[in-house]
Amino acid sequence: MMLSKVQLTATIKLDSGLHIGGSDTFAAIGAVDLSVVKDPLTNLPVLPGTSLKGKMRSLLAKAYNEHIAKTPNDDDERIVRLFGATNGGGEDGDLPIQARLIFRDSILSNTTELMESGVESYTEAKFENTIDRVTAVAHPRQIERVIRGSEFEFELIYDVVNPNEVAEDIQTIKDGLKLLELDYLGGSGSRGYGKVHFEDPKAVTVFGDFDASGINEVLGE
């Protein structure tokens, strides 16, 4: 069977403000201390593929690993197949395992809807204080968050390497998405940031002749 590539798409909807940090080498007095990642061409917020991949893998590792993995190479086989490893393949176990998943950056997609709802900006400044337990001195700061109700285009490319493992691979992906919904994306999740959910997941074969109908059945369950 020739290599097939399946595109998995969904909409990521923010149920609370979300912060994934950008570069803050300099902040003027009164400006936001911690900004969010933005597209340099449009200045719109972006959810980096690296953040989505890292968070999903770490959650799956907690759920699937039967022991503490000292490195990602020691993750459960189902995780390593999808996310890759720097070694573990080949007869000597020292060849890298190529990931079956490619995570794309997710772009803000409902700017018109947000503007029509009356918002003035796609981000907000959240004021927070940390209190020194010894001196009781407050250290205020402003954290930029992508606003609740924002929607992002989510895309994964899945390489069909072994047809006999597709069902298990898709279930692993589905578990990862569910775990993300039950956890948080970005920083400060224990303080209410980063609650997301995935809407309308679907799959389509974009290269090769693999029948993706079974994948859509699993995603829709």
Secondary structure, 3 states (H helix, E strand, C coil): CCCEEEEEEEEEEECCCECCECCCCCCCCCCCCECECECCCCCCEEECHHHHHHHHHHHHHHHHCCCCCCCHHHCCHHHHHHHCEEEEECCCCCEEECCCEEECCEEECCHHHHHHCCCCCCEEEEEEEEECCCCCCEEEEEEEEECCCCEEEEEEEEEECCHHHHHHHHHHHHHHHHHHHHCCCCCCHHHCCCCEEEEEEEEEEEECCCCCHHHHHHHHC
